[in-house]
Amino acid sequence: MIKIIEFNINEILLAEKACSDLITRACLRTPVTPLHVTGLCSSKKKVFVILEQCPHELPLPEYRFALLSSIDEKDIGPEISARYYAGFTTIGSFVVENKLWALFAGRKTDIQES
């Protein structure tokens, strides 16, 4: 099964936490066959988040949209690495008005502390 959640980019800019929480809730909505985010795709005005069924033994992460600190190509790799070592997996990214946003997956405690 595949589910696609579509956001207007303006929704994310105005309420990134609410959009992030919507993704997490959608994954948990079917506890018998939970979903995980497997990627994202974007156009100029929309972001499409792809969810797929996952095995039960995988822990369900929480998801969070976040602005990366730089759009400069030399800074992106180190920032993604730093977030990885802090417990976050990068799902994908998109550019809005020369700013780079990304969707991250993390353990519940990691996201609440950030």
Stockholm file with secondary structure:
# STOCKHOLM 1.0

chainA/1-114         MIKIIEFNINEILLAEKACSDLITRACLRTPVTPLHVTGLCSSKKKVFVILEQCPHELPLPEYRFALLSSIDEKDIGPEISARYYAGFTTIGSFVVENKLWALFAGRKTDIQES
#=GR chainA/1-114 SS CEEEEEEEHHHHHHCHHHHHHHHHHHHHSCTTSCEEEEEEEECSSEEEEEEEECCTTSCCCEEEEEECSCCCHHHHHHHHHHHHHTTEEEEEEEEETTEEEEEEEECHHHHHHC
#=GC SS_cons         CEEEEEEEHHHHHHCHHHHHHHHHHHHHSCTTSCEEEEEEEECSSEEEEEEEECCTTSCCCEEEEEECSCCCHHHHHHHHHHHHHTTEEEEEEEEETTEEEEEEEECHHHHHHC
//
